[in-house]
């Protein structure tokens, strides 16, 4: 029996067709884990269909880990269910989300009352982070200036330049979305950015962690292409051996489990 695999998938933003193609291609089986980095809703043609597809995946075999993106957080705030910046939801692609539910122009309270109960439950169940071996999966990134115990939800959901432009002192590689790039951002040994701008007619990206294989499908296409990133990750270890030592000494309590 082969070892279980872990797949990490970048931002989707309401594009269900490409999610279907990608999931068919990776063939995640029972024992495998599929981690989604958040931003399922807003901007794209059918956020509702995306969440329907993710809910079905829960019953198809693999273990599923659904992280919260800043767009889900804004949606929850709009619905009056916690979160940040609910007033900005409609101006950041939220109108596309409401249209997909047939609720365009409705208030947050009416939307909360009429949203399918399993969809609201899904939104409320989203996690902020997930650890796998020497990887940390999170939507936006982490603050390099805070210890693991002091990381704040707003940073995990919203941080950009402070995280992307700086190394961090922690003993893991951060896998993140949130900030779209034309190609996967390879900032090893510190970070890998997997938001490749699907909703902007670019690509949906997925990294398989055991074999270090990247899967991608372009918006509007069905062909899923893959390539190995093994060489890049092997090179990471040359730096990680040095980078991890002070991080383990200074941050021995791993607060993000």
C-alpha positions as CSV (number, residue, x, y, z in Angstrom):
1,X,0.0,0.0,0.0
2,X,1.4,3.4,-1.0
3,X,2.0,6.1,1.6
4,X,-0.8,8.7,2.0
5,X,-0.5,11.9,0.1
6,X,-1.2,15.5,1.1
7,X,-2.5,18.0,-1.5
8,X,-2.6,21.8,-0.9
9,X,-4.8,23.8,-3.2
10,X,-4.7,27.6,-3.7
11,X,-7.5,30.2,-4.0
12,X,-10.6,29.3,-6.0
13,X,-12.9,32.4,-5.9
14,X,-16.0,30.9,-7.3
15,X,-14.6,28.9,-10.2
16,X,-16.1,25.4,-9.8
17,X,-15.2,23.9,-13.2
18,X,-11.5,24.1,-12.7
19,X,-11.8,22.6,-9.2
20,X,-13.7,19.6,-10.7
21,X,-10.9,19.1,-13.2
22,X,-8.2,19.3,-10.6
23,X,-9.9,16.9,-8.2
24,X,-10.4,14.4,-11.0
25,X,-6.7,14.6,-11.9
26,X,-5.2,14.2,-8.5
27,X,-7.5,11.3,-7.6
28,X,-7.2,11.8,-3.9
29,X,-8.1,8.5,-2.2
30,X,-9.0,7.3,1.3
31,X,-6.1,8.1,3.6
32,X,-5.0,11.1,1.5
33,X,-5.5,14.6,2.8
34,X,-6.6,17.6,0.7
35,X,-6.0,21.0,2.2
36,X,-7.7,24.1,0.8
37,X,-6.1,27.5,1.6
38,X,-9.4,29.5,1.5
39,X,-11.1,32.1,-0.6
40,X,-13.8,29.8,-2.1
41,X,-16.3,32.7,-2.5
42,X,-16.5,36.1,-4.3
43,X,-15.6,37.3,-7.8
44,X,-16.0,34.1,-9.8
45,X,-19.1,32.8,-11.6
46,X,-20.5,30.4,-9.0
47,X,-19.3,30.5,-5.3
48,X,-22.3,28.4,-4.3
49,X,-21.3,25.6,-6.7
50,X,-17.7,25.7,-5.3
51,X,-19.0,25.1,-1.8
52,X,-21.3,22.4,-3.0
53,X,-18.4,20.6,-4.6
54,X,-16.2,20.9,-1.5
55,X,-19.1,19.5,0.6
56,X,-19.3,16.5,-1.7
57,X,-15.6,15.9,-1.5
58,X,-16.0,15.2,2.3
59,X,-17.9,12.0,1.3
60,X,-15.6,10.9,-1.5
61,X,-12.7,9.4,0.6
62,X,-9.9,11.8,1.4
63,X,-9.6,13.7,4.7
64,X,-10.5,17.4,3.9
65,X,-9.0,20.4,5.6
66,X,-10.8,23.7,4.8
67,X,-9.0,26.8,5.8
68,X,-10.6,30.2,6.1
69,X,-9.7,32.9,3.7
70,X,-10.2,36.6,4.2
71,X,-13.2,36.5,1.8
72,X,-15.0,33.9,3.9
73,X,-14.2,36.0,6.9
74,X,-15.7,39.1,5.3
75,X,-18.8,37.0,4.3
76,X,-19.3,35.8,7.9
77,X,-19.0,39.4,9.1
78,X,-21.6,40.5,6.6
79,X,-23.8,37.7,7.9
80,X,-23.3,38.9,11.5
81,X,-21.3,35.8,12.4
82,X,-18.1,37.3,13.6
83,X,-15.2,38.1,11.3
84,X,-13.6,41.3,10.0
85,X,-14.7,44.0,7.6
86,X,-18.2,42.9,6.8
87,X,-18.8,46.4,5.4
88,X,-16.3,45.7,2.6
89,X,-17.8,42.3,1.6
90,X,-19.9,43.6,-1.3
91,X,-17.1,45.8,-2.7
92,X,-14.7,42.9,-2.8
93,X,-16.6,40.5,-5.0
94,X,-19.4,39.7,-2.5
95,X,-22.1,40.6,-5.0
96,X,-21.1,37.6,-7.1
97,X,-21.5,35.4,-4.1
98,X,-25.0,36.7,-3.3
99,X,-26.0,36.3,-7.0
100,X,-24.9,32.7,-7.0
101,X,-27.4,32.1,-4.1
102,X,-30.2,34.1,-5.7
103,X,-29.9,36.6,-2.9
104,X,-28.5,39.7,-4.8
105,X,-29.4,42.9,-3.0
106,X,-30.4,41.2,0.3
107,X,-29.2,42.3,3.7
108,X,-26.7,40.3,5.7
109,X,-29.4,39.1,8.1
110,X,-31.8,38.0,5.3
111,X,-28.9,36.3,3.6
112,X,-27.9,34.5,6.8
113,X,-31.5,33.3,7.2
114,X,-31.8,32.0,3.6
115,X,-28.3,30.6,3.1
116,X,-28.4,26.8,2.9
117,X,-27.8,25.5,6.4
118,X,-24.9,23.2,5.4
119,X,-23.2,26.1,3.6
120,X,-23.4,28.3,6.7
121,X,-22.1,25.4,8.8
122,X,-19.3,25.0,6.4
123,X,-18.3,28.7,6.7
124,X,-18.4,28.6,10.5
125,X,-16.3,25.4,10.6
126,X,-13.3,26.8,8.7
127,X,-9.9,26.6,10.3
128,X,-7.2,29.3,10.5
129,X,-4.1,27.0,10.0
130,X,-3.0,23.5,9.6
131,X,0.4,21.8,10.3
132,X,1.7,18.9,8.3
133,X,5.2,17.7,9.0
134,X,7.5,20.7,8.4
135,X,4.8,22.7,6.6
136,X,2.3,25.2,7.9
137,X,-0.7,25.9,5.8
138,X,-2.4,29.3,6.2
139,X,-4.4,31.6,4.0
140,X,-2.3,34.8,3.9
141,X,0.8,34.1,5.9
142,X,2.2,34.8,9.4
143,X,3.7,37.8,11.0
144,X,7.5,37.3,11.2
145,X,7.6,39.8,14.1
146,X,5.4,37.7,16.4
147,X,6.0,34.4,18.2
148,X,3.8,31.5,17.2
149,X,1.7,31.9,20.3
150,X,1.1,35.6,19.4
151,X,-0.1,35.2,15.8
152,X,-3.4,37.0,15.3
153,X,-6.3,35.9,13.2
154,X,-6.2,39.2,11.2
155,X,-2.6,38.5,10.2
156,X,-3.3,34.9,9.2
157,X,-6.1,36.2,6.9
158,X,-4.8,39.5,5.6
159,X,-1.0,39.9,5.8
160,X,0.9,40.5,2.6
161,X,4.1,42.4,2.1
162,X,5.4,42.1,5.7
163,X,5.3,38.3,5.3
164,X,6.2,37.9,1.6
165,X,9.2,40.2,1.6
166,X,10.8,38.9,4.8
167,X,12.2,35.6,6.0
168,X,10.6,34.2,9.1
169,X,12.3,32.6,12.1
170,X,10.2,29.4,12.3
171,X,11.1,25.8,11.6
172,X,8.7,25.2,8.8
173,X,7.8,26.3,5.2
174,X,4.6,28.3,5.0
175,X,2.2,27.3,2.2
176,X,-0.1,30.2,1.6
177,X,-2.6,31.8,-0.9
178,X,-4.2,35.3,-0.7
179,X,-1.7,37.2,-2.9
180,X,-2.1,36.3,-6.6
181,X,1.0,35.7,-8.7
182,X,1.4,34.7,-12.3
183,X,3.3,31.6,-11.2
184,X,3.8,29.8,-7.9
185,X,6.0,31.9,-5.6
186,X,8.9,29.8,-4.6
187,X,10.4,31.5,-1.5
188,X,12.1,28.4,-0.1
189,X,12.9,27.5,2.6
190,X,10.5,30.0,4.1
191,X,7.4,30.1,1.9
192,X,5.5,28.9,-1.2
193,X,2.7,31.0,-2.5
194,X,-0.1,28.9,-4.3
195,X,-2.5,31.6,-5.4
196,X,-2.0,31.8,-9.1
197,X,-4.9,34.0,-9.9
198,X,-7.5,31.5,-11.2
199,X,-10.3,34.1,-11.1
200,X,-8.2,36.5,-13.1
201,X,-8.0,34.0,-16.0
202,X,-4.7,32.5,-14.9
203,X,-4.4,29.1,-13.1
204,X,-5.5,27.0,-10.1
205,X,-2.5,25.4,-8.4
206,X,-2.1,22.4,-6.2
207,X,1.1,21.1,-4.5
208,X,1.4,17.5,-3.5
209,X,3.8,17.3,-0.5
210,X,5.1,13.8,-0.6
211,X,6.4,13.8,-4.2
212,X,6.7,17.6,-4.4
213,X,4.6,17.6,-7.6
214,X,2.7,20.7,-8.8
215,X,-0.6,20.3,-10.5
216,X,-2.2,23.3,-12.4
217,X,-5.3,23.9,-14.6
218,X,-5.9,27.1,-16.5
219,X,-9.1,29.0,-16.3
220,X,-11.6,27.8,-18.9
221,X,-9.5,24.7,-19.7
222,X,-9.9,21.1,-18.7
223,X,-6.3,19.8,-19.1
224,X,-4.4,19.5,-15.8
225,X,-0.7,19.8,-16.2
226,X,1.9,18.6,-13.6
227,X,5.6,19.0,-13.0
228,X,8.0,18.0,-10.3
229,X,9.4,20.6,-7.9
230,X,11.6,18.0,-6.2
231,X,14.9,19.8,-7.2
232,X,13.7,23.1,-5.7
233,X,12.7,21.4,-2.5
234,X,15.9,19.5,-2.2
235,X,17.8,22.8,-2.5
236,X,15.6,24.1,0.3
237,X,17.2,21.7,2.8
238,X,20.6,23.2,2.2
239,X,19.3,26.4,3.7
240,X,16.8,25.0,6.1
241,X,19.5,23.2,8.1
242,X,21.0,26.6,9.0
243,X,17.8,28.6,9.2
244,X,15.9,26.1,11.4
245,X,18.5,26.0,14.3
246,X,18.0,29.5,15.7
247,X,14.2,29.2,15.1
248,X,14.0,26.0,17.2
249,X,16.0,27.5,19.9
250,X,14.1,30.8,20.1
251,X,10.6,29.4,19.3
252,X,10.7,26.0,20.9
253,X,7.0,26.1,21.8
254,X,5.1,25.4,18.6
255,X,1.8,27.3,19.2
256,X,0.3,26.6,15.7
257,X,-0.4,22.9,15.7
